[in-house]
Amino acid sequence: MLSHYLKTSIEDIENLIELTKKDILDIKEAKHEDVFKRTKIKNDLIKSFENKKSMLDNELIKLVKNSDNKPLEEILNDSEQNMLEDMKNSLLSLKKKNREYARFVVTVSEFYNSLLDSVFPRDLEGYQKLNHKPASLLKIRA
């Protein structure tokens, strides 16, 4: 069971990495609808990974308890240790991709917020920005 949980957890992480790569490419090309469509898929993958990770943790705890609290390195076979290391590396890779994606998201968000502020200015009260002024304040002169 342990090998199965490790293998499927790694697959979930790799799928998340691929989806994040697609998100980065799409956000660069302003294909925001495609990014939004993948959000549910990514959320489902995250839930799946969390469930598998929980089952994996339970299996590891059982193994450690049943082996008189020996170190994990002595309990796991080489294949399982390699998969555990692969999972760690995949998580680090996902973290890097998510950071890259976050930079794009923040940049696009700042752009849209500054555009919105230039069209509908906000009042400042100290360091706090208040809501946008109503659109009815805009005047059109013909």
N, C-alpha and C positions, 0 to 999 in steps of 0.2 A: 504494500500500500504506500509506503514511504516514497518509493521510486516513482510511483504513479503521480502522487501529489507534487513531487518535485518537477517531474516532466511537464505536467499540465500547468503548473504555476509559471514555469519558464516560458511556455507557449503563450500564456496570457500576457506576460510582460513583453515578449517580442511583438505580439499583435498590437499592444499599446504603443510601442516604439514606432511601428510602421504607420499606424494611424496618426501619430503626432508628426511624423515626417510629412505625411500628406497634408496635414493641417498647416504646417509651415509653408509648404509650397503654395497651397491655396490662399493663405492669408497674404502672401507676397503678390499674388495675382488678383487680389480683392474678390475672391470667390467665397465670400463669407457664408453664403447659404450652404455650400458644401461642408464647411467647417461645422456649422450648426447641426447639419444632418448627422454628422459623425458623433456628436456629443452623447446621444443615447447609447450608441454602440460602445463608446469608451466607458461610460458609466456602468454599463452591464459587465464589461470586462473587469473593471475595478472591483465590482461586487464579487464577481467570480473569483478573482485573485484573492480577495480578502477571506472568502470562505475557504478556499484551498489552503491559504496560509494558516488559518486557524486550525484546520484539520492536520496540517503538517506539524504545527506546534504541539498539538495533542499527541501525535505519534512520537515525536521526539521526546516529549516528557515521559511517555510510557516506556520508551526504550531506555532512557537514562535510569528510571526507577527500577526497571526489571534487571538492570545490569549492575546493581549495587553502586550506583552513582559514579560509574567510570566516566572518564572524559569522552566527549562525543567522537573524537578522532579514533578512539579504540573501538567504538561500537559500530560505526558506519563502515561499510565496505568502500573500496576505491571508487566505484561507480557512483555511489550515493554522495561521497565527499566531492567528487567532481561536479555532480549536478548541483550540489549546494553552493559550490564556488561559482558555477555558471549563473545560478540564480542571483547571487550577490553582484556579479559583473553586469548582468542584465538590468538589475535595479539601478546600478550606478549609471549605466548608459541611458536608461529612461529618465533619470534625474537630470542628466545633461541636456537631453532633448527637451524636457519640460522647461528648463531654464531658458533655452534658446527660444522656444515657443512663447514663453512669458514675455520676453523682451519685445517680440513682435506685437503681442496683444497690448502691452502697455503703450507702445508707440502709436498703434492705431487708435487706441482709446484716447490718448492725449490729443491726437489730431482731431478726432471727432468732437471732443470736449472743447477744444479751442475754437473750432469752427462754429459750434453751437453758441459759445460765449460771444463770438464776434457778431453773430446774427441776433441773438437774444442775450444782451448783456445781463450780468448778475450784479446785484448790490453786494458790496463787501462790508462786513461788520467786524472790524478787527482782522483776525486771520481767518475768520470763518466766512465762507461764501454762502449767500442766501440763494433761494430759488430764483430761477430766471424770471425776468419781468414778463408780464403777459404779452402775448403776440398782438393784442389789440393796441399796444402802444406804437406799433410800427405804422408809419404813414406812407402812403403811396401818393406821389405827385405826378400828375400827367400833364 
